[in-house]
């Protein structure tokens, strides 16, 4: 169990973003977006959101992104986003386990909180 927590902690703190995986996911996202862009209901919803919400409003942009932004995103962009958005501050970890597991988790995460 301690090894599992160490691996999870390392994955959260030091993501690797392998280029082959990033490119595979980029292709999947772009294919999905191409399919959705052929759906008139989806396109009407997108256009409606752009008309009623100002550009700085979160609802002005759709979560699935824009072709140009997806194409131009680099691994460094992903790393920067991860550094800004992921970390121990504000993170909530819920564990339903025995006190022994809780003690192991507390010991393993205390290094991260320093």
C-alpha positions, 0 to 999 in steps of 0.5 A: 500500500505505501508503494501505491501512494508513492506512485500516485503522489509521483504521478500527481506531482511529476506528470510525464506527458509522453509525446505519443500519448499527447498526440493520440489524445489530440487526434481523438479530441479533434476527431470528436470535435469534427463530428460534433461540428457536423451536428446542427443542434451542437452548432446552434448551441455554440453560436447561441452561447457566443451571441449571448455571453461576452468573450470573457465569460466562461460560457462563451467558450465550449469546453471541447475547444477550438481546432486552432488552439488544440493544434497549437497546444504544446507539451510545455503548455500542458506542463504550465497548466498542470503547474498552475492548476494542480497542487496540494493547496485546495486538494481534497483527498477522501479515503474510506479505510482503516486508521492504518491506511489513513496513517500511511496516507498522512505520512506519504502526503506530508512531504508534499505539503511542506 
